[in-house]
Amino acid sequence: MELIDLTSLTFEELSEALRQFGLPSFRAGQIYRWIARGVTDFNEMSDLSKDLRLRLSEAFVLSSVTEETCSVSLDGTKKYLFRLSDGNHIETVLMRYEHGNSVCISSQVGCNMGCRFCASTLKGKVRNLTAGEMFAQIAFINRTDPVSHVVVMGVGEPLDNYDALVTFLRNLTSPKGFGMSQRHISVSTCGLVPRMDQLAAEKLQITLSVSLHAPDNETRDRLMPVNRTYPVEELLAACDRYTAATGRRISYEYIMINGVNDTPHHAELLARRLQKKLAHVNLIPMNHVEEREFSPSTPERIRAFSAILTQRGINVTCRRKLGKDIDASCGQLRARFEREHGKQ
């Protein structure tokens, strides 16, 4: 019989699983709190009897990740390559800011979205992560570096793994468990419009980060295959609906690619698209990916682009380029590890 992963259940689902196992209701609260602390072995649950711990281990499992490598940048960024129980690998990044430690987690092994500038999509998607595997990344890091913020922007398209994502978010923010503020969480999407509408209906107070990367369909078609299904106009309309439903400002991610999407024309069009919207633009200096044809914009082009947006009244920042010396861009570390270990 396949063991049930308790870390991939909501509190209500966990309570029901334990009830069917013959345990009183108070046990659910005990076990849920242990999971929130990052426990991955029932033997660590010290307020349960030895006999009960053994019984639980025969019927249930707790998700965990194993550190394969950890690279530490000069700026303090840590890039982990984690091995999952089935031998697959994922990447997780710890970033240090004045406001606290932020962890960028993966939501899939690989990615099917096919964005032309990204290392994550080179071999497509292997599988979705479970809600427990998403939380396990945070739990592992939280043992040594207290985590205050989470961004679901690593390898994978989070909304392509919708059910597991929402379970993970509920568990991460539950006052019975880890208890993180929803406003300390960001979830990224390349623009899966139906899932964006579904997420809006959840009425979560997280930040939705939309990977826009171009203000016009011609350029975005070239960079992101998803745009052929959900073009810019349809995507921006979904963003408006999300803001109307949640009251939350959208963060538009915009990777700066030399000569492709970083011209004054693109900046002017982006400003027109976002005027009068509750929006923030995050300009991202591109990290070079060996297997991709594109190159990063120069600092001068980024500054000029930013200046145009500012002059047009658009809220804009430029992301700090953290971890450049340790392959901290999505998918780079996993790709390099697999090349070096002959996993083609």
C-alpha positions in Angstrom: 0.0 0.0 0.0 1.3 3.5 -0.9 2.1 5.6 2.1 0.2 8.9 2.5 2.4 12.0 2.5 1.1 14.0 5.5 3.1 17.1 4.5 1.1 17.4 1.2 -2.2 17.6 3.1 -4.1 20.6 4.4 -4.8 20.6 8.1 -8.4 19.4 7.5 -7.2 16.6 5.2 -4.5 15.5 7.7 -7.1 15.5 10.5 -9.3 13.2 8.4 -6.5 10.9 7.5 -5.5 10.5 11.2 -9.2 10.1 12.2 -9.5 7.2 9.8 -6.3 5.8 11.2 -8.0 5.7 14.6 -6.3 8.7 16.3 -8.1 11.4 18.4 -8.5 14.8 16.9 -5.8 16.5 19.1 -3.1 14.4 17.4 -3.7 16.4 14.2 -2.6 19.6 15.9 0.5 18.0 17.4 1.6 16.5 14.1 0.8 19.5 12.0 3.0 21.7 14.3 5.9 19.2 14.0 5.6 19.4 10.2 5.6 23.2 10.4 8.9 23.0 12.3 10.5 21.0 9.4 10.5 17.6 11.0 11.0 14.8 8.4 11.1 11.8 10.7 8.3 10.7 13.0 11.0 9.7 15.6 11.6 13.4 16.1 8.1 14.0 17.3 9.1 13.7 21.0 5.6 14.2 22.5 4.3 11.1 20.8 4.9 7.7 22.2 7.5 5.4 20.6 4.7 2.9 19.7 2.6 5.6 18.0 5.7 6.9 16.1 6.3 3.4 14.8 2.6 3.0 13.7 2.7 6.3 11.9 5.8 5.5 10.0 4.1 2.3 8.7 1.2 4.2 7.2 2.5 7.7 6.5 5.5 9.5 5.1 6.9 13.0 5.5 8.4 14.8 2.5 12.1 15.8 2.7 14.9 17.0 0.5 18.6 16.0 0.6 21.3 18.6 0.0 23.4 17.6 -3.1 25.4 20.8 -3.3 25.3 24.3 -1.7 27.1 27.2 -3.3 27.6 30.4 -1.3 28.0 33.7 -3.2 30.2 36.6 -2.2 27.0 38.5 -1.5 25.7 35.9 0.9 23.3 34.2 -1.5 23.1 30.4 -1.1 22.1 28.2 -4.0 21.0 24.7 -3.1 20.7 21.7 -5.4 18.4 19.4 -3.6 17.8 15.7 -4.4 14.3 14.4 -4.1 13.3 10.9 -2.9 13.0 9.7 -6.5 16.4 10.9 -7.5 15.3 14.1 -9.3 16.9 17.4 -8.6 15.6 20.9 -7.9 17.1 24.3 -7.1 16.3 26.6 -4.2 17.9 29.9 -3.5 18.3 31.8 -0.1 18.7 35.5 -0.6 19.6 37.9 2.2 17.9 41.3 2.4 17.7 44.0 5.1 14.0 43.0 5.7 15.0 39.3 6.3 15.8 36.1 4.5 13.9 35.3 1.4 13.8 31.8 -0.1 13.0 31.2 -3.8 11.6 27.7 -4.3 10.9 25.5 -7.2 7.5 24.2 -8.0 8.3 21.6 -10.7 11.2 19.4 -11.8 11.9 21.2 -15.1 9.3 23.3 -16.9 7.1 23.0 -20.0 6.6 26.7 -20.7 9.6 26.9 -23.2 10.6 30.5 -22.5 13.5 31.2 -24.9 15.9 32.9 -22.4 15.5 30.4 -19.5 17.6 27.4 -18.5 14.7 25.8 -16.6 12.9 24.8 -19.8 15.8 23.2 -21.7 14.6 19.7 -21.1 11.0 20.3 -20.4 9.0 19.2 -17.4 9.8 16.0 -15.6 7.0 16.2 -13.0 5.2 18.4 -10.6 6.4 18.8 -7.0 4.0 17.9 -4.2 3.0 20.5 -1.7 5.2 18.7 0.8 8.2 18.9 -1.5 7.7 22.6 -1.9 7.5 23.1 1.9 10.5 20.8 2.5 12.8 23.3 0.7 11.8 26.0 3.1 12.0 23.7 6.1 15.5 22.6 5.3 16.8 26.2 5.0 14.8 27.4 8.0 16.9 25.1 10.3 19.9 27.4 10.0 18.6 30.6 8.3 15.2 31.8 9.6 13.0 32.3 6.6 10.7 35.4 6.6 9.7 35.7 3.0 9.0 33.1 0.2 9.0 33.6 -3.5 7.7 30.8 -5.8 9.8 31.8 -8.7 12.3 29.0 -9.1 12.2 26.2 -11.6 8.7 25.5 -13.0 5.5 27.4 -13.6 3.6 27.4 -10.3 0.1 27.8 -11.8 0.8 24.7 -13.9 0.9 22.8 -10.6 -2.1 24.6 -9.2 -3.6 22.3 -6.6 -0.3 21.5 -4.9 0.6 25.2 -5.0 -2.6 26.3 -3.2 -2.2 23.5 -0.6 1.3 24.6 0.0 0.3 28.3 0.4 -2.5 27.3 2.8 -0.1 25.3 5.0 2.7 27.9 4.9 0.3 30.6 6.1 -1.8 28.6 8.5 -1.7 29.9 12.1 -1.8 26.3 13.2 1.4 25.6 11.3 4.3 27.8 10.0 2.2 30.9 10.2 3.9 33.1 7.5 2.1 36.3 6.5 0.5 36.0 3.1 1.9 39.4 2.3 5.4 37.9 2.6 4.8 35.5 -0.3 5.1 36.1 -4.0 4.0 33.7 -6.7 5.1 34.0 -10.3 3.4 33.1 -13.5 4.2 33.4 -17.2 0.5 34.1 -17.8 -1.8 31.1 -17.5 -4.9 33.2 -17.6 -7.6 30.7 -16.5 -5.4 29.7 -13.5 -4.9 33.4 -12.7 -8.6 33.8 -12.5 -8.9 30.7 -10.3 -6.2 32.1 -8.0 -8.0 35.4 -7.7 -11.0 33.6 -6.5 -9.0 32.2 -3.6 -8.8 35.8 -2.3 -5.2 35.3 -1.0 -3.2 38.3 0.0 -0.1 37.2 -1.7 1.7 39.1 -4.4 1.2 37.9 -8.0 4.3 38.4 -10.1 3.6 38.2 -13.8 6.5 37.4 -16.1 5.7 39.9 -18.8 9.1 40.5 -20.4 7.6 42.4 -23.4 4.8 44.9 -23.9 3.8 43.7 -27.5 2.8 40.4 -28.9 5.5 40.3 -31.6 8.3 40.5 -29.1 6.6 38.3 -26.5 5.8 35.6 -29.1 9.5 35.4 -29.8 10.4 35.1 -26.1 7.5 33.2 -24.6 5.4 30.5 -26.4 2.6 31.0 -23.9 1.8 34.3 -25.5 0.4 32.6 -28.5 -2.3 31.2 -26.3 -2.8 34.1 -24.0 -1.6 37.3 -25.8 -0.6 40.5 -23.9 -4.1 42.1 -24.0 -5.7 39.0 -22.6 -3.0 38.7 -19.9 -3.3 42.3 -18.8 -7.1 42.0 -18.6 -6.6 39.0 -16.3 -4.2 41.1 -14.2 -6.9 43.7 -13.8 -9.4 41.1 -12.7 -6.9 39.8 -10.1 -6.3 43.3 -8.7 -10.1 43.9 -8.6 -10.7 40.6 -6.7 -7.8 40.9 -4.2 -6.9 44.6 -4.0 -3.3 43.5 -4.5 -0.8 45.3 -6.7 0.6 43.2 -9.6 4.4 43.0 -9.9 5.4 42.8 -13.6 8.7 41.0 -14.1 10.7 42.2 -17.1 14.0 40.5 -18.0 16.3 42.9 -19.9 17.6 41.3 -23.1 20.0 43.3 -25.2 18.4 44.6 -28.4 15.3 42.4 -28.1 13.0 44.1 -25.5 15.0 46.9 -24.1 14.6 49.8 -26.6 13.0 53.2 -25.8 10.0 52.0 -28.0 9.4 49.0 -25.7 9.7 51.2 -22.6 7.1 53.7 -24.0 4.7 51.0 -25.0 5.1 49.3 -21.6 4.3 52.6 -19.9 1.2 53.1 -21.9 0.1 49.5 -21.2 0.4 50.0 -17.4 -0.8 53.6 -16.9 -3.6 53.9 -14.4 -3.0 50.3 -13.2 -2.0 49.2 -9.7 1.3 48.0 -10.9 5.0 47.7 -10.2 7.7 46.9 -12.8 10.7 44.9 -11.7 13.5 45.1 -14.2 15.7 42.0 -14.1 19.3 42.1 -15.5 19.5 38.9 -17.5 21.9 36.2 -16.4 23.6 34.7 -19.4 22.6 31.1 -20.2 25.1 29.1 -22.2 22.5 27.3 -24.2 20.5 30.4 -25.1 21.1 32.9 -27.9 20.4 36.1 -26.0 22.7 38.4 -24.1 22.1 40.8 -21.2 21.2 44.4 -21.7 24.0 46.9 -20.8 23.6 48.9 -17.6 23.2 52.0 -19.8 20.2 50.5 -21.6 18.6 49.4 -18.4 19.0 52.9 -16.8 17.5 54.5 -19.9 14.6 52.1 -19.9 13.9 52.7 -16.2 14.1 56.4 -16.7 11.4 56.4 -19.4 9.1 54.4 -17.1 9.7 56.7 -14.2 9.0 59.8 -16.3 5.7 58.2 -17.4 4.7 57.7 -13.7 5.3 53.9 -13.6 6.6 52.5 -10.3 9.8 50.7 -11.3 12.8 49.1 -9.6 15.8 47.1 -10.8 16.4 43.8 -9.1 19.8 43.3 -7.4 21.8 40.8 -9.3 22.3 38.3 -6.5 24.4 35.1 -6.8 25.8 35.8 -10.3 29.0 33.9 -9.3 27.2 30.7 -8.3 24.8 30.0 -11.2 21.8 31.5 -9.2 19.6 32.0 -12.2 16.8 29.5 -12.5 17.8 26.1 -13.9 21.5 26.9 -14.3 22.8 24.8 -11.4 20.7 21.8 -12.2 21.7 22.0 -15.9 25.4 22.2 -15.0 25.2 19.3 -12.5 23.5 17.1 -15.0 26.1 17.9 -17.7 28.9 17.1 -15.3 27.3 13.9 -14.2 26.4 12.7 -17.7 22.6 13.1 -17.3 21.7 14.3 -20.8 
